[in-house]
Amino acid sequence: MDPNQSGVVTAIAIHGLPEFKKGDPIADIVIQNTTLNHHDVIVVTSKIVSKVEGRIIQAPNDGFTPEEIHAIIIGESRRVLRQRGQLVITETQGGFVCANAGIDQSNMPDGAICLLPADPDRSARRIRDRIKALIGIDVAVIISDTFGRAWRRGVTDIALGSAGIGPISDLRGTLDSNGRPLVATEIAIVDEIAATAELTKPKSGAIPVVIVRGIDPSHFREGSVKDEIIRPYGEDLFR
């Protein structure tokens, strides 16, 4: 039986990866540390993408003041949607709605702030294309990050960018088990895969890359999180 048709999805954490720094070739390092199969989905945390792409701001010796951090948040944002104390909910330059424009100091050296990748879809394509060039197999790549949800406690990983896999599985017009047509059902496949990968990763940040294997091959196509997942203003009831 084709493993992609078995109904089994496996998430495999890649242990022992080095600390990533500016200019490191993510695809090359992944290939050196694991064996990839056709139609694997490689889930890469956005933090190592930001490190490799130089999206890190280093503070002066005395660290960032709250005012300086706020200025960085505003610089990474299209607009502020809500604010309560030091918590700011913004729409980022890339269109994501999240806390503090996604800037992060966790698992970073003292005095360093990590920004979100400037174009996560492009970052995913570069990794996917490099793997194809090096070993000749077709994989998909998801750039993931941890986001909160406005109406639910807790955080979960979602996809910021993707390549080689359709972000949305559009079931509108298909029939349910009783033969009724579905009118609104769109499945965020890349978010589900990002959350699956997260289950294998400690929050210490020690495992930045996970392989998810067994995804239905019908999901493998070109697509973009920016174009398919981010809800347009005209469909948004809250912004």
Number of C-alpha atoms within 10 A of each C-alpha: 5 6 12 16 12 11 9 11 16 13 19 17 20 17 14 9 15 11 10 17 15 14 11 15 15 19 17 14 13 19 13 9 13 14 8 18 12 12 22 21 30 30 29 27 25 26 26 23 29 21 21 18 16 15 17 21 13 13 15 9 8 7 13 15 10 10 10 12 17 17 12 17 23 19 13 21 23 17 17 17 15 11 12 7 5 11 11 18 21 24 23 23 17 18 16 19 24 20 23 23 28 22 19 16 13 14 14 14 9 12 14 18 20 22 23 23 25 16 13 25 22 16 21 26 21 17 25 23 19 16 22 14 11 11 11 11 15 18 21 27 29 34 31 29 23 17 17 15 12 11 6 7 8 9 12 18 21 25 29 28 28 30 30 22 24 21 30 18 15 16 15 12 12 12 12 10 6 6 8 10 14 14 12 10 13 14 14 18 19 29 23 16 25 27 19 20 27 25 14 16 18 10 11 9 14 15 19 26 27 25 24 22 21 19 22 15 13 10 17 19 13 13 18 23 23 19 11 14 21 15 12 12 9 7 8 9 6 6 10
